[in-house]
């Protein structure tokens, strides 16, 4: 089995490390952006559902009030 030695030049080693860090950061940002879209869509759907439920209960309560004649 061959020994894998790091780059002899410290500048090249630093460049490779920074490239790996930037690549990982880009992947994390892409995944976070995708998940953020899903969370925002779910929040909008939940807000609409709660609003409809609130309006339904508001009008249903009004119909149960006794009529004063």
C-alpha positions, 0 to 999 in steps of 0.5 A, a space after each residue: 500500500 502506498 503512503 499518501 503524503 500531503 503536498 510538500 508546498 504549504 501554500 498548495 496544502 492551504 489552497 486544497 484545504 480552503 477549496 474543500 471548505 468552500 465546496 462544503 459551505 456551498 453544498 450546505 448553503 444549497 441544502 439549507 436553501 432547499 429546506 428553507 423553501 420547504 419550511 416556508 411553503 409549509 408555514 404558508 399552508 399552516 397559516 392559511 389552514 389556521 385562518 380558515 379554521 378561525 373564520 369557520 369558528 367565528 361564523 359558526 359561533 355567531 349563528 348560535 347566538 339567540 335572536 332577540 325579538 
